[in-house]
């Protein structure tokens, strides 16, 4: 880092008071090197900060005028996982599997030995190994409840291995009470096949509470985005810790592009003026307003108040 000055401004990312002004653009403050790297991932200062309002939560604001097609941020996922209701697929690369190769430790069908030893799969494989559990996937064409454990294990892995990212992850809302009411069947499914399985079968009751596991699942379902998969692959979802702060507008001012390495770029669609909120689009704008607003409420639990709605 170049020499930076202490400031009374709060960190652009987390809001901490003990911060330094960016020595390159002078437009934001940061509390440490990790948050500085989010602001300036290369030789470019990202033109946004995170603001907070009671009743609205966090949202992104432009720190200067942003030209159409200009890069606003680049983000990479801190969690990648299949959904809790999933058909058989490789737990490393997400490719659909034929069942010929199984992980020699936990029994999940995989592409082969390379994927079975992959960094993502090792997260849950170690949990199953400690509990002496082996998956038995009978029907490769149907959703199998063994996969319900993968998402919460990968989320909770952050708590034990990356406390700073865990703090950022748990700073998002999961709307557990609303989930329990609006999506009761899914809540009960998670209680049996995710929460109880982890605490009882995986012997993690002393490590994670019921509420903690439910919260992790709910945060992921509310704030993650679908991963783009090629034909022949299953389904996956990913959590992007900076992108997740961008709020919805049916007339949004950005476009998002997912890159082959799963990084995500956000660029301006129009001129975004300094101080203006940066927005994205959670659902397609071509749907009727009533349908669109109901979809937004059932998934994200807010009633859209944008100009179009």
Rosetta silent file (secondary structure, phi, psi, omega in degrees, C-alpha in Angstrom):
SEQUENCE: XXXXXXXXXXXXXXXXXXXXXXXXXXXXXXXXXXXXXXXXXXXXXXXXXXXXXXXXXXXXXXXXXXXXXXXXXXXXXXXXXXXXXXXXXXXXXXXXXXXXXXXXXXXXXXXXXXXXXXXXXXXXXXXXXXXXXXXXXXXXXXXXXXXXXXXXXXXXXXXXXXXXXXXXXXXXXXXXXXXXXXXXXXXXXXXXXXXXXXXXXXXXXXXXXXXXXXXXXXXXXXXXXXXXXXXXXXXXXXXXXXXXXXXXXXXXXXXXXXXXXXXXXXXXXXXXXXXXXXXXXXXXXXXXXXXXXXXXXXXXXXXXXXXXX
SCORE:     score description
SCORE:     0.000 S_00000001
   1 L     0.000  139.312  169.614    0.000    0.000    0.000 S_00000001
   2 L   -70.216  164.702 -179.281    1.078    3.547   -0.669 S_00000001
   3 L   -61.100  128.827  179.392    1.084    5.849    2.341 S_00000001
   4 L  -125.383  154.758 -175.986   -2.508    6.569    3.393 S_00000001
   5 L  -101.525  143.606  173.235   -3.906    8.955    5.960 S_00000001
   6 E   -64.601  147.423 -177.742   -6.149    8.149    8.897 S_00000001
   7 E  -143.364  160.279  174.604   -9.636    9.560    8.490 S_00000001
   8 L   -84.749   -8.006  176.515  -12.885    9.907   10.419 S_00000001
   9 L   -66.296  149.213  178.872  -14.710    8.396    7.444 S_00000001
  10 L   -84.952  155.095  176.722  -15.972    4.841    7.902 S_00000001
  11 E   -55.332  133.114 -176.156  -14.692    1.868    5.904 S_00000001
  12 L   -63.865  -20.968 -173.462  -16.546    1.737    2.564 S_00000001
  13 L  -102.396  -45.682 -173.781  -17.172   -1.987    2.985 S_00000001
  14 L  -114.253  -13.466  177.399  -17.807   -2.764    6.668 S_00000001
  15 L    86.595    6.499  178.995  -18.401    0.655    8.275 S_00000001
  16 L   -66.988  144.407 -175.014  -15.575    0.479   10.810 S_00000001
  17 L   -77.133  -36.877 -174.426  -14.469    3.880   12.066 S_00000001
  18 L   -77.626   84.929 -169.524  -10.723    3.209   12.341 S_00000001
  19 E  -134.080  167.864  178.435   -9.954    3.654    8.648 S_00000001
  20 E  -120.443  148.497  176.170   -7.547    5.117    6.087 S_00000001
  21 E   -79.452  138.851  177.638   -8.338    7.123    2.956 S_00000001
  22 L   -58.213  124.177 -177.876   -7.523    5.427   -0.361 S_00000001
  23 L   -75.248   -7.624 -177.548   -4.199    6.965   -1.487 S_00000001
  24 L   -96.402  -51.266 -176.775   -5.113    6.516   -5.177 S_00000001
  25 L  -104.773  -25.789 -179.791   -8.631    7.963   -5.592 S_00000001
  26 L    70.053   12.284 -173.203   -9.211    9.636   -2.227 S_00000001
  27 L   -99.395  -19.878 -178.461  -12.921    8.812   -2.502 S_00000001
  28 L  -135.504  163.341  173.590  -13.328    6.020    0.061 S_00000001
  29 E  -112.305  154.550  179.806  -11.864    4.858    3.352 S_00000001
  30 E  -139.743  150.759 -173.645  -10.819    1.319    4.196 S_00000001
  31 L   -95.900  -13.088 -177.940  -10.063   -0.393    7.522 S_00000001
  32 L  -172.579  176.929 -173.540   -7.390   -2.824    6.418 S_00000001
  33 H   -64.487  -37.108 -178.953   -5.536   -4.457    3.554 S_00000001
  34 H   -64.082  -40.897 -179.841   -8.227   -7.055    2.795 S_00000001
  35 H   -75.744  -29.973  173.406  -10.914   -4.414    2.363 S_00000001
  36 H   -61.928  -38.600  179.949   -8.499   -2.233    0.393 S_00000001
  37 H   -66.229  -28.609  174.881   -8.077   -5.187   -2.009 S_00000001
  38 H   -69.819  -41.048  179.544  -11.857   -5.236   -2.536 S_00000001
  39 H   -69.374  -39.807 -176.694  -11.768   -1.533   -3.378 S_00000001
  40 L  -130.626   79.948 -175.756   -8.698   -1.811   -5.596 S_00000001
  41 L   -71.708  -15.636  176.502   -8.377   -5.406   -6.880 S_00000001
  42 L  -146.158 -116.666  176.748   -5.745   -4.410   -9.447 S_00000001
  43 L  -107.780   30.127 -174.398   -4.808   -0.998  -10.803 S_00000001
  44 L  -136.564  128.445  176.798   -8.404    0.250  -10.679 S_00000001
  45 L   -86.842  120.008 -179.811  -10.347    1.839   -7.818 S_00000001
  46 L   -67.697  130.555 -171.390  -13.906    0.490   -7.687 S_00000001
  47 L   -89.285   53.339  179.698  -16.327    3.477   -7.716 S_00000001
  48 E  -148.062  161.638  168.408  -18.735    2.409   -4.962 S_00000001
  49 E  -140.391  161.196  178.928  -19.285    2.265   -1.232 S_00000001
  50 E   -98.031  125.907  177.386  -21.811    0.394    0.878 S_00000001
  51 E  -111.010  167.120 -178.371  -24.408    2.517    2.667 S_00000001
  52 E  -139.357  136.722  173.377  -27.031    1.555    5.230 S_00000001
  53 E  -134.945  137.783  176.936  -30.537    2.822    6.000 S_00000001
  54 L   -59.806  132.348  179.943  -32.931    1.546    8.653 S_00000001
  55 L    90.173  -19.123  178.608  -35.707   -0.407    6.985 S_00000001
  56 L  -113.465  -26.696 -176.147  -33.728   -0.839    3.758 S_00000001
  57 E    81.342 -150.592 -175.892  -30.543   -2.453    4.936 S_00000001
  58 E   -91.919  151.262  177.786  -27.320   -2.172    2.934 S_00000001
  59 E  -158.829  160.394 -178.089  -26.986   -0.967   -0.641 S_00000001
  60 E   -92.733  140.365  179.299  -24.313    0.237   -3.044 S_00000001
  61 E  -128.684  139.905  178.167  -23.809    3.924   -3.864 S_00000001
  62 E   -71.472  134.731  178.874  -21.621    5.445   -6.590 S_00000001
  63 L   -93.552   -6.615  175.010  -18.673    7.441   -5.216 S_00000001
  64 L  -159.868  173.993  174.738  -18.234    9.332   -8.511 S_00000001
  65 L   -64.405  134.627 -179.078  -19.905    9.511  -11.905 S_00000001
  66 E  -117.573  123.860 -176.380  -19.742    6.113  -13.620 S_00000001
  67 L   -76.891  154.289  174.790  -19.841    5.979  -17.429 S_00000001
  68 L   -54.285  135.762  179.403  -21.973    3.474  -19.382 S_00000001
  69 L    73.319    2.850  177.555  -20.212    0.077  -19.670 S_00000001
  70 L   -74.103  142.750  179.209  -17.618    1.107  -17.045 S_00000001
  71 E   -68.519  128.768  177.519  -16.559   -1.615  -14.598 S_00000001
  72 E   -99.790  -46.885  178.264  -18.085   -1.128  -11.129 S_00000001
  73 E  -157.992  155.665  170.025  -16.871   -4.243   -9.351 S_00000001
  74 E  -122.280  133.701 -176.916  -15.439   -7.702   -9.802 S_00000001
  75 E  -135.062  152.222  175.122  -16.360  -10.350   -7.246 S_00000001
  76 L  -126.853  149.479 -174.859  -15.570  -14.005   -6.691 S_00000001
  77 L   -72.812  140.668  173.590  -17.666  -16.534   -4.759 S_00000001
  78 L   -98.604  -11.421  173.933  -16.718  -17.497   -1.223 S_00000001
  79 E  -138.573  130.773  171.249  -19.229  -20.394   -1.296 S_00000001
  80 E  -129.625  135.086 -173.898  -20.079  -22.673   -4.226 S_00000001
  81 E  -164.010  152.717  166.850  -22.462  -25.565   -3.743 S_00000001
  82 L   -70.253  162.956  176.903  -25.229  -27.674   -5.217 S_00000001
  83 L   -72.354  164.811 -178.616  -28.721  -26.903   -3.955 S_00000001
  84 L   -70.925  -22.731  171.046  -30.158  -28.835   -1.029 S_00000001
  85 L  -108.856  104.970 -171.172  -32.555  -30.584   -3.415 S_00000001
  86 E  -143.222  145.292  169.474  -30.257  -32.023   -6.025 S_00000001
  87 L   -82.815  169.753 -178.047  -29.893  -34.950   -8.371 S_00000001
  88 L   -60.409  127.542  176.655  -26.608  -36.864   -8.500 S_00000001
  89 E  -156.389  158.166  179.819  -23.767  -34.657   -9.728 S_00000001
  90 L   -63.761  133.010 -177.353  -20.070  -34.306   -9.090 S_00000001
  91 L   -83.447    1.923  175.594  -19.512  -32.348   -5.888 S_00000001
  92 L  -107.742  -52.152 -174.953  -16.382  -30.727   -7.299 S_00000001
  93 L  -109.515   -6.045  175.806  -17.164  -29.746  -10.917 S_00000001
  94 L    75.155    6.029  178.224  -20.992  -30.239  -10.898 S_00000001
  95 E   -68.368  141.695  176.024  -20.963  -32.512  -13.942 S_00000001
  96 E   -63.444  143.064 -173.119  -23.746  -35.092  -14.035 S_00000001
  97 L  -116.444  157.456  179.278  -22.399  -38.512  -13.076 S_00000001
  98 L  -102.526   -1.334  177.068  -23.138  -42.070  -14.167 S_00000001
  99 L    86.603   -0.364 -177.701  -22.347  -43.711  -10.819 S_00000001
 100 L   -72.484  -30.509  178.842  -19.314  -45.666  -12.057 S_00000001
 101 L  -117.965  133.100  176.646  -16.909  -43.828   -9.765 S_00000001
 102 E  -124.925  145.930  176.022  -17.573  -43.097   -6.101 S_00000001
 103 L   -57.835  129.008 -175.525  -15.457  -41.214   -3.596 S_00000001
 104 L   -70.651  -13.572 -178.972  -13.534  -43.863   -1.709 S_00000001
 105 L   -96.753  -49.346 -172.978  -14.023  -41.981    1.562 S_00000001
 106 L  -111.953   -9.304  174.145  -17.649  -40.790    1.619 S_00000001
 107 L    85.920   -2.456  178.401  -19.319  -42.774   -1.188 S_00000001
 108 L   -69.956  138.973  176.447  -20.721  -39.839   -3.180 S_00000001
 109 E   -67.103  134.585 -177.098  -20.666  -40.410   -6.952 S_00000001
 110 L  -134.771  172.346  176.379  -17.965  -38.270   -8.570 S_00000001
 111 L   -67.020  -40.754 -176.590  -16.327  -37.778  -11.990 S_00000001
 112 L   175.628 -170.258 -174.859  -13.170  -39.507  -10.900 S_00000001
 113 H   -64.000  -36.538 -178.400  -10.251  -39.455   -8.479 S_00000001
 114 H   -62.513  -45.887  178.308   -9.183  -35.913   -9.378 S_00000001
 115 H   -69.512  -35.462  179.282  -12.575  -34.433   -8.481 S_00000001
 116 H   -62.924  -26.575  177.958  -12.871  -36.663   -5.408 S_00000001
 117 L   -98.410   10.377 -176.547   -9.647  -35.038   -4.146 S_00000001
 118 L   -71.089  159.213 -174.901  -10.753  -31.523   -5.128 S_00000001
 119 H   -64.520  -37.082 -179.914  -10.726  -28.590   -2.720 S_00000001
 120 H   -68.843  -49.421 -176.813  -14.503  -28.099   -2.696 S_00000001
 121 H   -65.182  -29.253 -179.679  -15.419  -31.730   -2.096 S_00000001
 122 H   -60.176  -26.812 -177.602  -12.836  -32.086    0.677 S_00000001
 123 H   -58.889  -53.801 -179.237  -14.919  -29.703    2.809 S_00000001
 124 H   -81.693  -28.564 -177.350  -17.831  -32.128    3.267 S_00000001
 125 H   -61.641  -39.364  178.397  -15.788  -35.290    2.742 S_00000001
 126 H   -64.692  -36.422  178.047  -13.801  -34.623    5.922 S_00000001
 127 H   -64.138  -47.005 -179.617  -17.048  -34.154    7.869 S_00000001
 128 H   -66.559  -35.714  179.435  -18.432  -37.479    6.626 S_00000001
 129 H   -64.711  -44.060  179.728  -15.137  -39.246    7.257 S_00000001
 130 H   -62.856  -33.066 -178.788  -15.019  -38.094   10.904 S_00000001
 131 L   -90.935    1.358 -179.756  -18.583  -39.320   11.415 S_00000001
 132 L    56.487   48.426  179.669  -17.881  -42.602    9.563 S_00000001
 133 L  -110.542  144.197  176.981  -20.713  -41.927    7.095 S_00000001
 134 L  -135.582  126.145 -177.366  -20.997  -43.193    3.544 S_00000001
 135 L   -74.792  144.117  173.675  -23.636  -41.971    1.086 S_00000001
 136 L  -124.643   99.714 -179.528  -25.786  -44.436   -0.826 S_00000001
 137 L   -94.477  108.535 -173.684  -27.273  -42.745   -3.897 S_00000001
 138 L   -83.990  -44.309 -174.980  -29.761  -45.230   -5.352 S_00000001
 139 L  -118.670  111.742 -176.304  -31.413  -43.300   -8.202 S_00000001
 140 L   -73.110  -13.829 -176.140  -29.197  -40.919  -10.177 S_00000001
 141 L   -99.180   -1.138 -179.484  -32.195  -39.325  -11.917 S_00000001
 142 L  -118.318  153.041  173.865  -34.103  -38.270   -8.788 S_00000001
 143 L   -58.380  135.014 -178.850  -33.392  -35.679   -6.105 S_00000001
 144 E  -120.547  129.496 -173.629  -31.526  -37.371   -3.269 S_00000001
 145 H   -70.078   -8.388  174.571  -31.681  -36.019    0.282 S_00000001
 146 H   -61.191  -30.148 -177.212  -28.002  -36.839    0.895 S_00000001
 147 H   -74.222  -11.939 -179.176  -27.226  -33.631   -1.006 S_00000001
 148 H   -66.137  -17.373 -178.555  -29.154  -31.553    1.548 S_00000001
 149 H   -86.415  -20.578 -170.316  -26.097  -31.568    3.814 S_00000001
 150 H   -66.307  -49.275 -177.614  -23.602  -30.151    1.321 S_00000001
 151 H   -57.702  -53.141 -179.740  -24.792  -26.517    1.228 S_00000001
 152 H   -64.733  -34.077  178.348  -24.859  -25.948    5.023 S_00000001
 153 H   -62.240  -43.123 -178.613  -21.525  -27.753    5.507 S_00000001
 154 H   -70.464  -32.995  175.346  -19.844  -25.481    2.967 S_00000001
 155 H   -67.855  -49.186 -175.751  -21.420  -22.386    4.518 S_00000001
 156 H   -70.207  -18.917  174.399  -20.484  -23.346    8.076 S_00000001
 157 H   -57.592  -32.658  178.273  -16.955  -24.183    6.930 S_00000001
 158 H   -61.189  -40.345 -176.843  -16.402  -20.409    6.809 S_00000001
 159 H   -58.739  -38.824 -175.617  -17.081  -20.068   10.526 S_00000001
 160 H   -87.301  -21.107 -171.130  -14.252  -22.439   11.399 S_00000001
 161 H  -122.428  -16.239 -179.615  -11.787  -21.418    8.690 S_00000001
 162 L  -148.986   76.616 -175.127  -12.416  -17.816    7.641 S_00000001
 163 H   -56.318  -35.259 -179.279  -13.970  -15.753   10.475 S_00000001
 164 H   -66.357  -44.337  177.763  -13.844  -12.490    8.517 S_00000001
 165 H   -69.643  -32.676  175.698  -15.793  -13.926    5.584 S_00000001
 166 H   -62.875  -39.222  177.885  -18.154  -15.639    8.030 S_00000001
 167 H   -64.419  -41.408  177.224  -18.850  -12.232    9.565 S_00000001
 168 H   -65.701  -41.784 -179.234  -19.608  -10.787    6.138 S_00000001
 169 H   -63.076  -48.456 -176.847  -21.821  -13.777    5.265 S_00000001
 170 H   -76.533   -4.017  173.668  -23.846  -13.667    8.484 S_00000001
 171 L   -75.524   -9.793  178.777  -24.296   -9.916    8.078 S_00000001
 172 L   -92.593  154.575 -179.970  -26.947  -10.697    5.452 S_00000001
 173 L   -83.361  139.954  173.353  -30.566  -11.469    6.226 S_00000001
 174 L  -107.448  -11.896  179.380  -31.961  -14.962    5.789 S_00000001
 175 L    54.674   50.093 -174.805  -35.534  -14.055    6.819 S_00000001
 176 H   -58.494  -43.313 -178.367  -35.839  -17.279    8.831 S_00000001
 177 H   -63.470  -42.056  178.098  -39.247  -16.480   10.324 S_00000001
 178 H   -67.587  -39.391  178.556  -40.687  -15.679    6.905 S_00000001
 179 H   -59.796  -42.557 -177.242  -39.046  -18.769    5.382 S_00000001
 180 H   -62.013  -32.395 -177.425  -40.599  -20.930    8.082 S_00000001
 181 H   -90.036  -51.412 -173.762  -44.078  -19.619    7.224 S_00000001
 182 H   -73.213  -36.523 -178.511  -44.026  -18.984    3.477 S_00000001
 183 L  -120.348   58.379 -173.607  -41.950  -22.040    2.552 S_00000001
 184 H   -60.396  -42.488 -178.995  -42.971  -24.449    5.315 S_00000001
 185 H   -61.007  -41.308 -179.957  -42.410  -27.619    3.271 S_00000001
 186 H   -70.683  -38.374  177.636  -38.865  -26.563    2.410 S_00000001
 187 H   -60.447  -44.809  179.441  -38.197  -25.487    5.998 S_00000001
 188 H   -65.632  -37.701  177.528  -39.312  -28.928    7.268 S_00000001
 189 H   -61.634  -45.914  179.092  -37.195  -30.642    4.592 S_00000001
 190 H   -65.724  -36.520  179.579  -34.136  -28.686    5.727 S_00000001
 191 H   -60.912  -43.317 -177.293  -34.882  -29.406    9.377 S_00000001
 192 H   -77.827  -49.650 -168.856  -34.869  -33.168    8.745 S_00000001
 193 H   -95.375  -14.216  177.352  -32.239  -33.614    6.040 S_00000001
 194 H  -110.559  -60.973 -173.685  -29.887  -30.723    6.759 S_00000001
 195 H   -66.757  -56.454 -177.237  -30.158  -29.599   10.392 S_00000001
 196 H   -67.341  -35.216  178.612  -30.869  -32.907   12.114 S_00000001
 197 H   -63.414  -45.020 -179.686  -28.539  -34.816    9.787 S_00000001
 198 H   -66.820  -42.866 -174.893  -25.621  -32.502   10.572 S_00000001
 199 H   -75.614  -37.588 -175.744  -26.246  -32.384   14.309 S_00000001
 200 H   -95.497  -62.478 -175.390  -27.087  -36.063   14.831 S_00000001
 201 H   -67.131  -39.472 -179.316  -25.628  -38.200   12.033 S_00000001
 202 L   -89.976   -0.137  174.012  -22.561  -36.006   11.501 S_00000001
 203 L    59.400   43.632 -178.169  -22.146  -35.500   15.269 S_00000001
 204 L  -111.181   17.027 -177.584  -21.935  -31.698   15.028 S_00000001
 205 L   -61.691  -31.053  179.250  -24.478  -30.817   17.721 S_00000001
 206 L   -82.057   -9.855 -176.505  -21.733  -29.394   19.948 S_00000001
 207 L  -101.991  -40.594 -176.461  -20.351  -27.303   17.081 S_00000001
 208 L  -132.183  134.358  177.679  -23.440  -25.805   15.408 S_00000001
 209 L   -81.932  165.402  175.910  -26.879  -24.992   16.807 S_00000001
 210 H   -58.115  -46.993 -177.870  -30.158  -25.642   14.980 S_00000001
 211 H   -61.811  -37.667 -178.294  -30.687  -21.910   14.510 S_00000001
 212 H   -65.453  -40.749 -179.898  -27.180  -21.460   13.128 S_00000001
 213 H   -70.497  -45.017  176.609  -27.658  -24.130   10.471 S_00000001
 214 H   -58.859  -41.881 -179.055  -31.113  -22.857    9.499 S_00000001
 215 H   -62.650  -43.932 -179.730  -29.705  -19.330    9.302 S_00000001
 216 H   -60.800  -44.623  179.047  -26.838  -20.385    7.019 S_00000001
 217 H   -62.818  -44.591 -177.231  -29.228  -22.161    4.641 S_00000001
 218 H   -67.112  -40.955  176.748  -31.646  -19.224    4.607 S_00000001
 219 H   -60.964  -42.276 -178.532  -28.923  -16.627    3.989 S_00000001
 220 H   -65.258  -45.344 -178.135  -27.645  -18.718    1.095 S_00000001
 221 H   -67.277  -28.732 -177.750  -31.088  -19.186   -0.472 S_00000001
 222 H   -84.715  -32.536 -167.933  -31.866  -15.468   -0.134 S_00000001
 223 H  -118.135   -2.922 -179.662  -28.559  -13.961   -1.249 S_00000001
 224 L   -90.143  171.007  179.111  -26.807  -16.399   -3.600 S_00000001
 225 E  -127.968  153.343  178.661  -27.063  -16.534   -7.389 S_00000001
 226 E   -64.322  138.833  172.720  -27.379  -19.411   -9.841 S_00000001
 227 L   -84.556  142.727  179.037  -24.139  -20.663  -11.331 S_00000001
 228 L   -85.203  122.346 -175.761  -24.070  -20.897  -15.112 S_00000001
 229 L  -118.105  145.788  175.914  -23.589  -24.494  -16.183 S_00000001
 230 L   -78.894  163.265  174.704  -22.918  -26.042  -19.589 S_00000001
 231 L   -54.897  140.663 -178.188  -25.101  -28.878  -20.948 S_00000001
 232 L    92.889   -0.428  178.671  -24.387  -32.110  -19.120 S_00000001
 233 E  -112.049  160.550  179.449  -23.885  -30.383  -15.778 S_00000001
 234 L   -84.548 -149.722 -178.363  -26.137  -30.163  -12.740 S_00000001
 235 L  -115.569  145.964  177.946  -27.231  -27.090  -10.789 S_00000001
 236 L  -148.355  161.260  178.179  -25.213  -24.945   -8.440 S_00000001
 237 E  -135.758  152.124 -174.910  -25.428  -21.705   -6.523 S_00000001
 238 E  -137.752  146.746  178.375  -22.740  -19.276   -5.371 S_00000001
 239 E  -108.408  120.864  178.824  -22.460  -16.512   -2.782 S_00000001
 240 L  -107.698  111.064 -167.856  -20.670  -13.319   -3.841 S_00000001
 241 L   -67.708  -25.757  177.508  -20.011  -11.239   -0.699 S_00000001
 242 L   -92.228  -46.712  179.042  -19.824   -7.812   -2.372 S_00000001
 243 H   -56.957  -33.149 -177.213  -22.338   -8.315   -5.170 S_00000001
 244 H   -62.099  -14.977  178.777  -24.895   -9.538   -2.606 S_00000001
 245 H   -82.312   -9.649 -177.141  -25.178   -5.950   -1.309 S_00000001
 246 L   -79.868  126.123 -178.557  -26.669   -4.660   -4.582 S_00000001
 247 E   -86.505  165.924 -176.847  -30.413   -4.124   -4.292 S_00000001
 248 E   -86.957  144.924  163.744  -33.069   -4.753   -6.904 S_00000001
 249 L  -144.448  136.972  179.068  -34.786   -2.304   -9.213 S_00000001
 250 L   -68.148  -17.025  171.612  -37.068   -3.321  -12.075 S_00000001
 251 L  -120.506   76.411 -172.152  -35.345   -0.531  -14.033 S_00000001
 252 L   -81.491  164.921 -177.526  -31.775   -1.251  -12.920 S_00000001
 253 L  -112.437   13.542  178.155  -28.680    0.675  -13.951 S_00000001
 254 E  -133.226  167.256  170.065  -26.182   -2.207  -14.199 S_00000001
 255 E  -132.329  145.770 -177.260  -25.592   -5.466  -16.047 S_00000001
 256 E  -114.998  140.032  179.404  -23.806   -8.495  -14.613 S_00000001
 257 E  -128.586  125.840  176.092  -21.542  -10.896  -16.490 S_00000001
 258 E   -92.761  127.633 -177.083  -20.357  -14.237  -15.111 S_00000001
 259 L   -90.977  161.034 -176.958  -16.876  -15.170  -16.313 S_00000001
 260 L   -56.178  -28.090 -179.788  -15.641  -18.726  -17.056 S_00000001
 261 L   -89.943   14.473  178.099  -13.694  -18.843  -13.759 S_00000001
 262 L    75.733    2.190  169.436  -16.931  -17.995  -11.839 S_00000001
 263 L   -68.760  157.008 -177.924  -15.884  -14.408  -11.147 S_00000001
 264 E  -125.359  130.333  176.140  -18.663  -11.905  -11.647 S_00000001
 265 E  -107.378  138.355  173.551  -18.357   -8.473  -13.250 S_00000001
 266 E  -117.242  124.904  179.473  -20.841   -5.634  -12.732 S_00000001
 267 E  -124.818  153.939  179.135  -20.840   -2.826  -15.306 S_00000001
 268 E   -72.557  138.168  173.053  -22.937    0.299  -15.698 S_00000001
 269 L   -89.898  -30.284 -177.958  -25.728    0.196  -18.279 S_00000001
 270 L  -136.098  175.770  173.361  -26.280    3.952  -18.165 S_00000001
 271 L   -65.532  124.194  175.933  -24.571    6.977  -16.656 S_00000001
 272 E  -109.726  119.167 -175.422  -24.703    6.568  -12.876 S_00000001
 273 L   -82.019  153.450  177.658  -24.160    9.856  -11.081 S_00000001
 274 L   -54.196  130.159 -179.084  -22.124   10.285   -7.917 S_00000001
 275 L    90.487   -8.332 -178.934  -24.307    9.530   -4.884 S_00000001
 276 L   -83.563  145.636  177.630  -26.820    7.518   -6.898 S_00000001
 277 E   -70.021  141.098  175.471  -27.743    3.985   -5.814 S_00000001
 278 E   -95.183  127.327 -173.066  -26.321    1.144   -7.891 S_00000001
 279 E  -128.663  159.460  175.661  -29.002   -1.453   -8.654 S_00000001
 280 E  -130.788 -175.035 -176.290  -29.399   -4.829  -10.319 S_00000001
 281 L  -126.071  117.116 -178.927  -32.374   -6.912  -11.404 S_00000001
 282 L   -78.988  -34.038 -179.737  -33.419  -10.021   -9.477 S_00000001
 283 L  -131.177  157.461 -178.121  -36.216  -11.061  -11.873 S_00000001
 284 L   -62.410  137.033 -176.024  -36.899  -10.390  -15.552 S_00000001
 285 L   -77.702   -7.672 -176.698  -38.596   -7.034  -16.143 S_00000001
 286 L   -81.438   -4.498  178.466  -40.846   -8.418  -18.900 S_00000001
 287 L   -80.974  150.890  177.326  -43.225  -10.024  -16.388 S_00000001
 288 L   -57.666  150.451 -174.498  -46.423   -8.158  -15.362 S_00000001
 289 H   -56.102  -45.856 -177.881  -45.973   -5.920  -12.307 S_00000001
 290 H   -61.788  -43.900  179.202  -48.245   -7.970  -10.015 S_00000001
 291 H   -64.535  -44.280 -177.933  -46.480  -11.221  -10.928 S_00000001
 292 H   -62.529  -44.488 -178.370  -43.052   -9.613  -10.596 S_00000001
 293 H   -66.747  -38.553  178.194  -43.776   -8.107   -7.166 S_00000001
 294 H   -66.195  -39.538  177.674  -45.168  -11.406   -5.842 S_00000001
 295 H   -62.019  -43.443 -179.919  -42.096  -13.269   -7.092 S_00000001
 296 H   -63.148  -39.682 -179.555  -39.822  -10.769   -5.360 S_00000001
 297 H   -68.692  -43.872 -175.486  -41.692  -11.098   -2.087 S_00000001
 298 H   -67.968  -26.805 -179.688  -41.758  -14.907   -2.051 S_00000001
 299 H   -96.143  -43.086 -172.160  -38.026  -15.160   -2.746 S_00000001
 300 H  -116.921   -3.607  172.536  -36.553  -12.026   -1.121 S_00000001
 301 L    60.941   45.887  168.159  -39.368  -10.897    1.213 S_00000001
 302 L  -145.672  152.955  176.186  -39.778   -7.295    0.144 S_00000001
 303 L   -98.171  116.376 -174.803  -42.388   -5.438   -1.871 S_00000001
 304 L   -62.245  131.915  179.010  -40.655   -3.580   -4.682 S_00000001
 305 L  -118.859   26.334 -179.752  -41.175    0.189   -4.564 S_00000001
 306 L   -70.000  171.860 -176.546  -39.164    1.125   -7.663 S_00000001
 307 L   -57.541  -41.149 -177.006  -40.471    3.675  -10.194 S_00000001
 308 L   -68.864  -37.324 -179.264  -41.901    0.991  -12.459 S_00000001
 309 L   -77.475    0.000    0.000  -43.746   -0.791   -9.631 S_00000001
